[in-house]
Amino acid sequence: MIFDNEDMSTESLYQKYMAFNKIMLEEHPPIEIASIMMIQGLTFFKTVMDDEDYQKIVQLMYDKRNEVKTL
């Protein structure tokens, strides 16, 4: 979750990650990058969450799937 006092560092991390993605897009198809990002994200969640919270976040992603916007 993003808290008010972390907004700047979260925004900075997001910008760095998007810059990295831009570089990767010059060399690789978007579907490959997206697949790796999804696997990494789920792996991070599974690593730091107990099973109940992991199941909740995966369900939330599924429930919100139609609200995702394009870049």
N, C-alpha and C positions, 0 to 999 in steps of 0.2 A: 504494500500500500504506500501511497505517496502522502507524506505529512507536510504541513506548511513549511517547516524548517528544513526540509530536504528537497524542496522544489528546484532550487538552483542546481544542486548536484545531480538530481535525476534528469533535469533538462540537459545538462552538460553531457551526461552519459548517453542519453538518447541521441544527441547530435553527433557524438563520436561514433556511435554504433551505425547511424545512418551514413556517415562519411565512409566508414568501412564497407558498408553494403554497396555504396556507389562504386567503389573500387572493384569489389567482387563482381558486380554486374557487367563490368567491362570485359571480364574473362569467362563468366559462367552464365548459363541460362537462369532466369528468375525462378523457375520451378525447382531447380536443384538447390538454390540458396534458401528458398522458403522451406523446403523439406528439412534441410539441416537446421534451420532456425527453430522449426517446430519440435524436432527431436531434442535439440539442446534445451529448449524451454521446458519441455515436459520432464527431461532428465533433472534439471535444476529443481523444479517443483517437487519431484518425487524424492530428491535427495534431502531437501530441507523441511519437508512437511510430513506429518504423520499420515497414515493411509486415509483417514477420514477427511482431512483437509485437502489432500490430493484429489480424492474423488469429487469433493465439492468444487474445486477449481476446474477440473476437467468437465464437469457437468455444466458449470457456468459458461465455459467456453462454447460448449455445444449449444446451450440455450441462447447465447448471444451471437451465434454464427451469422445470422441474417442482418445483423447491425454493423458488420464490418464494412468499412469504406475502402475504396481503392486509393492508391497513392496518387 
